[in-house]
Amino acid sequence: MIKRLVREEEGQTLVEYGLLVALIALVVIAILTLLGTKVRNLFVRVNTSIASTT
């Protein structure tokens, strides 16, 4: 039974996919955080420009 557990790689594959998904999620969160601030600043500038012209 122990030899079978050592030879099976399904658990390892599942862990690898889990780590890959976690890494992708962290990268997406970092990108959204960075771009979110820039997009917010853009909207603030546009809003200020529109408000100053009226």
ABEGO torsion letter per residue (X at the ends): XAAAAAABAAAAAAAAAAAAAAAAAAAAAAAAAAAAAAAAAAAAAAAAAAAAAX
